[in-house]
Amino acid sequence: AVQLVELAGVEPGDLVLEPSAGNGRIVDALVDVGNVSVIAVELDRGRGDALKLFCYKSGAHAMVEVVSGVDFMSFDYDDPFDRVVMNPPFGRIGLGDHLDHVHRAFGMLKPGGVLVSVLPNGVEFRQDKRHSEFRDFVAENDGVIEALPEDSFAESGTLVRTCTVRLVKP
């Protein structure tokens, strides 16, 4: 999570979106930057409530708003974001999947904003139309895809092979 926040170049004063906040590891790393405003969206109400409680108890030196029980794909926010740092769900295939999450979040950035996401490593090599178009989208937006070490998420109980994607909004 710390590496993702660093890769995104999050700085004090930034408005940052974490669209699938889960248990809050990325939110925690964002809070450590200090003086950032974080909007954390989490579909699961239990996780969202736990994240709210965690942020309250931690005495965070950041403003964290947790929006729980809301599907990010239908989430709206009035102000554009400086940064998006995300690890979208990998389980869904097709409409509403991790690729759609990245496209939606990218659309919520202000010009010059940066998005960093963890994605399954299939985005690097899958040959279907959606993945080929996604790689074109990455190239068109000053993007970089980098493989992560095989055991990057072993601590979280998964050996899914992953990569990071970094995009800059024109």
Buried (B, 14 or more C-beta within 10 A) or exposed (E): BEEBBEBBEBEEEBBBBBBBBBBBBBBBBBBBBEEBBBBBBBBBEEBBBBBBEBBEEBEBEBEBEBBBEBEBBEBEEEEBBBBBBBBBEBEBEEEBBBBBBBEBBBEBBEEEBBBBBBBBBBBBEBEEEEBEEBBEBBEEBEBBBEEBEEEBBEEEEEEBBBBBBBBBBE
